[in-house]
Amino acid sequence: MSFSLIAAAGFPELAPLLFPFAALVGVSRPILGLHYPSDVLAGAVLGAIVAQAALQLG
C-alpha cells in the first residue's frame, strides 16, 4: 500500500494499475491463509500513514 500511494503520487498515470494490484495482494493474503483480514487492514492503514508521512517530508 505504501509503495502504491507514493508511486501514484509521483506518477498519477500509473494509479489505475497500482491500486488494483495492491488490492489484489491484500485480498490474496487471507485467501492463501497467510494473514487474518484484520492484519491486512491494519497493514494497509499503517502503509497509508507511512506513505503520507513520506510524501509530506519529501
C-alpha positions, 0 to 999 in steps of 0.5 A, a space after each residue: 500500500 505504501 509503495 502504491 500511494 507514493 508511486 501514484 503520487 509521483 506518477 498519477 498515470 500509473 494509479 489505475 494499475 497500482 491500486 488494483 494490484 495492491 488490492 489484489 495482494 491484500 485480498 490474496 493474503 487471507 485467501 492463501 491463509 497467510 494473514 487474518 483480514 484484520 492484519 491486512 487492514 491494519 497493514 494497509 492503514 499503517 502503509 497509508 500513514 507511512 506513505 503520507 508521512 513520506 510524501 509530506 517530508 519529501 
